Amino acid sequence: MRAERLIAVLMLLKKHERLTAAAIAEELGVSERTVLRDIDALSLSGVPVYAERGRHGGFALLPGYRTDLTGLTVDEATSLLAGTGRLDSPAFASAMRKVAAALPEAHRSRAVDAAQRVLVRPEGFVREPEEVSALGAVQQAVFDGRRLRVGYRRRGDDEARKRVLDPIGLIVAGDTWYLVATVDGDERMYRLSRMSAVEVLDEPAQRDHQVDLDEIWQRHRSAFRASFEPVDVVIDCAAEDLDRLGRAVAIHDTTMPSAATVRARLRYGDRTRALRMVWALLLEHSFEVVEPDWMRDAINARARNVLRKP
């Protein structure tokens, strides 16, 4: 965080003729004492920053000074670019664009690509303190575009199960880290705190070159919220199967789309329970899910995965 802030202070001084410590502190959302320490650090590192006293005084750079950021390593540039979401400052965002423009061409594309694969959001799903020892290896796989083999323990499971993931990007929401990844082409989100035995494989990840993590986050967050809302599932079944189905589940209103078909409405407390129960019913009874569309898609995806297994 301090490295990001020092770059921000430097770019603010380049943009303005002079700035007071109070103005810099307000722009970056820190204390004046923190700004004064950062100014000292810049001066000690060789940046020609000086103080002008008086009513219109402040801090300024020597005229003609040019910031040379081309000495940044790929890892340093990636760290700076990927960290922009942590400081809600237009000046800082502008500074990061200048960092990207100043990078050598050989580094720029890699750093910018890596930066788009990290999203920082202030809001999260949960508010639990977490241990994220897997972060280093997972971040390496995300940035390098390599597959991951992990042990993953789902909520309620006693033991972790092995999975091979194609990592897409990292999202830190609140205090919780998530990995967006695909498994057999299906996009999912994994909490890093539930990962163990993380191994970066020498295999390229199967993923698109461009990613919109904000769109992915909003979509999953909306689905998470909706999962706690009551769900109605509409099914079609043969008239002679309705009695057998009624012994397994409570059936609400019914209609007759045709002489041989009954359309029934099943109600569940939330999405998770609805999907689990409907899938279990399909294993023993014959019927078709009519709506909602997300239920049909989820059932079809599960069926395809079952057919792929030996």
Secondary structure, 3 states (H helix, E strand, C coil): CHHHHHHHHHHHHHHCCCECHHHHHHHHCCCHHHHHHHHHHHHHCCCCEEEECCCCCEEEECCCCCCCCCCCCHHHHHHHHHCHHHCCCHHHHHHHHHHHHHCCHHHHHHHHHHHCCEEEECCCCCCCCCCCCCHHHHHHHHHHCEEEEEEECCCCCCCCEEEEEEEEEEEEECCEEEEEEEECCEEEEEEHHHEEEEEEEEEECCCCCCCCHHHHHHHHHHHHHHCCCCEEEEEEEEHHHHHHHHCCCCEEEEEEEECCEEEEEEEECCHHHHHHHHHHHHCCCCCEEEECHHHHHHHHHHHHHHHHCC
